[in-house]
Amino acid sequence: MLDTLVDQLLIRRGYYDAEGMPRLATGAIVFGGLIRTLLVMFLGFAIWYSWGIEYSIPISLVLLWGYAVYPAYRQFVVFSEHTHMVEQELLCSSCRHYNESGQFCQLYDEHVRPDSIPCGGDDWEPS
């Protein structure tokens, strides 16, 4: 859990982590955006108390866009492109057990990767 939080705060790149599991998923992108938005809000209040509201609003808006919204948007674009690539390349995308929002097999509860199919094609059912 701490690794996920650090990944989201530092906006780390790369689709897979060291174990080969997907680092990006819809929930992770939203979680990271919310955590970064919360940090920007705290920083905005600190700026408001020290410099005043005339500085805190523009600085907070720029930080919100640059640190919370835009990175989440870029992560979602990378996630969507990777999902599209996986759907075109793998047999899993046409299976009824495939969950495209999390890119995992619901039958085996494992993430689908280009180098491994959870069932090996044995339990594939058309959707």
C-alpha positions in Angstrom: 0.0 0.0 0.0 2.8 2.4 0.8 4.5 1.6 -2.5 1.2 2.5 -4.3 1.0 5.8 -2.4 4.6 6.7 -3.3 4.0 5.8 -6.9 1.0 8.1 -7.1 2.6 11.0 -5.3 5.7 10.8 -7.4 3.8 10.1 -10.7 6.1 7.2 -11.6 6.2 6.1 -15.2 6.0 2.6 -16.6 3.1 0.3 -17.0 4.3 -2.7 -15.1 5.9 -2.9 -11.7 8.8 -5.2 -10.7 6.6 -8.2 -10.3 5.1 -7.8 -13.7 1.7 -6.6 -12.5 0.0 -3.6 -14.1 0.8 -0.4 -12.2 -2.0 1.6 -13.9 -5.7 0.8 -13.5 -8.7 3.0 -13.4 -8.9 2.9 -9.6 -5.2 3.7 -9.2 -5.5 6.7 -11.5 -8.4 8.1 -9.6 -6.8 7.4 -6.3 -3.6 9.2 -7.3 -5.6 12.1 -8.6 -7.5 12.4 -5.4 -4.4 12.2 -3.2 -2.6 14.8 -5.3 -5.7 17.1 -5.2 -5.8 16.8 -1.4 -2.1 17.8 -1.2 -2.8 20.8 -3.5 -5.7 21.9 -1.3 -3.6 21.8 1.9 -0.9 23.8 0.1 -3.5 26.3 -1.1 -4.7 26.8 2.4 -1.1 27.3 3.6 -0.5 29.9 0.9 -3.8 31.6 1.8 -2.8 31.9 5.4 0.6 33.2 4.7 0.2 35.4 1.5 -3.5 36.0 1.2 -6.3 34.8 -1.0 -5.2 36.9 -4.0 -2.2 34.6 -4.4 -3.6 31.4 -3.2 -6.3 31.0 -5.8 -4.2 31.4 -9.0 -1.3 29.3 -7.5 -3.7 26.6 -6.4 -5.4 26.4 -9.8 -2.0 26.1 -11.6 -0.9 23.5 -9.1 -4.2 21.6 -9.4 -3.8 21.5 -13.2 -0.1 20.7 -13.3 0.1 18.2 -10.4 -3.3 16.6 -10.1 -5.4 16.8 -13.2 -3.0 16.7 -16.1 -0.9 13.8 -14.7 -4.1 11.8 -14.1 -5.2 12.5 -17.7 -1.9 11.4 -19.1 -2.0 8.2 -17.0 -5.5 7.5 -18.3 -4.3 8.0 -21.9 -1.4 5.6 -21.4 -3.8 3.1 -19.7 -6.3 3.4 -22.6 -3.6 2.9 -25.2 -2.3 -0.1 -23.4 -5.8 -1.6 -23.0 -6.5 -1.1 -26.7 -3.2 -2.8 -27.5 -4.0 -5.7 -25.2 -7.5 -6.0 -26.6 -6.1 -6.3 -30.2 -3.3 -8.7 -29.4 -4.7 -11.2 -26.9 -7.4 -13.8 -27.0 -8.6 -12.7 -23.5 -10.2 -9.5 -24.8 -12.9 -11.6 -26.6 -13.6 -13.8 -23.6 -16.7 -13.2 -21.4 -14.5 -13.4 -18.2 -12.3 -10.5 -19.3 -12.8 -7.2 -17.4 -11.4 -4.3 -19.5 -11.5 -1.7 -16.8 -9.0 -3.6 -14.6 -7.5 -5.8 -17.4 -8.0 -9.0 -15.5 -9.6 -12.3 -15.8 -12.7 -12.5 -13.5 -12.6 -16.3 -13.5 -9.0 -16.6 -12.3 -8.8 -13.1 -10.7 -5.4 -12.5 -12.3 -4.2 -9.6 -14.5 -3.8 -10.3 -18.2 -0.4 -9.5 -19.6 0.9 -9.8 -23.1 3.4 -12.5 -22.0 0.9 -14.6 -20.0 -2.8 -15.6 -20.3 -4.2 -16.7 -16.9 -6.1 -19.8 -18.2 -3.8 -20.6 -21.1 -6.8 -20.5 -23.4 -8.5 -23.5 -21.7 -11.4 -21.7 -20.2 -12.0 -19.2 -23.0 -15.6 -18.5 -23.7 -16.8 -16.0 -26.4 -18.5 -12.9 -25.0 
